[in-house]
């Protein structure tokens, strides 16, 4: 159910009314909600407002065929990515998975498959996580975050996959992984399997990155914890 659950001010209500006025035309309805989601995002509105508008767009788009949605690109790839990240950050993993599975039928995107893999990882569904991350890796084998999450899957799978985990870690570092949150998660996972030297190195990298960000730079994590 993608219905709105909260009032979000006059602009939101007006756009919502507009969307209802074109309900007989699903394509226009999707575009109305999608435009609203983008406008809310650009205006710095509450994340919940962006997510709600996007979910309405996705709900309406299901009235169309996948081919129509893909051809018209009525739900932009970037909106899928941003909303999935917000859902992940909010711990709404099942909802994020549903959105990403749908998005992956429309766009062939390494980022969408990576985020889908993260969803499965958070849900402790390791086989599905690996399938999604391998697909992301096939689409973009130079994405350091994909290698990082593959490393986490291998570590979570047991000691028999330690060699694969270490090779994946080597790749993510070689490709310049700089996300402090991901580096810390890797450190925690290696610490849990008594790879303390590796964990210490990862913590040091994370601290250096955080120090740089505190000095003026900034970055956004690939996906929520």
Beta strands, then each sheet from edge to edge (+ up, - down):
end
